[in-house]
Amino acid sequence: MIPFLDLRLAYRELGDAIDAATQRVLRSGWFILGPETERFEAEFANFCEARFAIGVGNGLDALVLSLRALGIGPGDEVITSGHTFVATWIAIEQVGATVVPVEPTLDGYGIDTDLVAAKITGRTRAILPVHLYGTPIDLNRLLAIGEQYGLPVIEDAAQAHGARLDGKRIGGGATMACWSFYPSKNLGAMGDGGAVTTNNEELAERVRLLRNYGAQMKYDSVPHGVNSRLDPLQAAILSVKLEHLDEWNDRRRAIAAIYDRELYGTELGLPATPDRTEPVWHLYVVTTSKRDALRNVLSQAGIETGLHYPLAPHDQKRFAHLRDAYGGLPRSRTLADTVLSLPIGPHLPEEDAYRVAETVKTALRGI
Ligand SMILES: *Cc1c(COP(=O)(O)O)cnc(C)c1O
């Protein structure tokens, strides 16, 4: 049996350090925000080469609070990817703004930057790209468009902890970057968690307010404040794991390199690594029209795979009201029908990656 991802193995590797960190918090009697959260925020900002990091409750809230900090709400439009985890769209909807989706590129998974400018209207208030599967999109191009039209660029970086573009970490290059520490992410908590990074002091301060009831002085709250705080227990665990993130991302790279090499020349569409990017392989996603059959054979061979994601956001019930308006988004739909995520993670033995690749190759000959 090769699991898609076994989250127990992180604790097996770092158990002693995680035990010490959690004990420290439990004994401290300080369970909301405070020094442990602040310490992790400083470490994470530093890691992301950004000036500020603000810990929040989860990745969705990181996106929502960033949009709110920018004053985006009803009547506004936000341009984002047609192919993403649905939380990106939900965040835009949650602040009352309208999702304006852009198709992914034909040969990749990220937003097609050539199509962005045509979507800009008088109501557009932000561009929200996603570094999907851990591969940075062409941020420079989007920043240039943003500059030309006076639009902020908010990065959904929930799958890209540690990734680099032009040698610089994702996290400090745009207006704001939004992070999730959901357990399966490259930097995962043991529970929920999230963060916003930015170089803009005013925006950092606004997110810091909004995550804590919008209360500058206790009991005098500003509009839209919520309770969405990264707790010190998760922050302490994240501090331990952050020290290992680069090494764990290297292990993911080694797995991706095995798949790249072993699956080259097959009929599968393999993930591209764009120039000037250093992906962190949150997921290793191939495409094939025989997706379901291949997935079945792998499953029978004891190899677990994933689908990220089997339904485009505009085909999900929640966004049914937008389906027609978006003209079908054929590329996003095709990806939903053809993507297959192979097992990958910092604890997947390399032998297992070879076995996955061999099984895939044998399966493709028979289906
Ligand atoms: C995980 C994820 C989110 C949401 O994160 P949560 O912590 O689950 O709220 C948002 N966007 C993308 C691309 C994600 O992968």
PDBQT file of the ligand as one rigid body, heavy atoms in Angstrom, charges set to zero:
ROOT
HETATM    1  C1  LIG A 401      -5.770  25.050   1.238  1.00  0.00    +0.000 C 
HETATM    2  C2  LIG A 401      -6.085  26.149   0.334  1.00  0.00    +0.000 A 
HETATM    3  C3  LIG A 401      -6.863  27.262   0.737  1.00  0.00    +0.000 A 
HETATM    4  C4  LIG A 401      -7.602  27.336   2.020  1.00  0.00    +0.000 C 
HETATM    5  O1  LIG A 401      -6.926  27.007   3.151  1.00  0.00    +0.000 OA
HETATM    6  P1  LIG A 401      -7.687  26.550   4.488  1.00  0.00    +0.000 P 
HETATM    7  O2  LIG A 401      -6.648  26.673   5.526  1.00  0.00    +0.000 OA
HETATM    8  O3  LIG A 401      -8.177  25.160   4.265  1.00  0.00    +0.000 OA
HETATM    9  O4  LIG A 401      -8.819  27.495   4.712  1.00  0.00    +0.000 OA
HETATM   10  C5  LIG A 401      -7.010  28.299  -0.163  1.00  0.00    +0.000 A 
HETATM   11  N1  LIG A 401      -6.474  28.268  -1.387  1.00  0.00    +0.000 NA
HETATM   12  C6  LIG A 401      -5.754  27.216  -1.823  1.00  0.00    +0.000 A 
HETATM   13  C7  LIG A 401      -5.169  27.249  -3.194  1.00  0.00    +0.000 C 
HETATM   14  C8  LIG A 401      -5.551  26.114  -0.987  1.00  0.00    +0.000 A 
HETATM   15  O5  LIG A 401      -4.854  25.078  -1.432  1.00  0.00    +0.000 OA
ENDROOT
TORSDOF 0
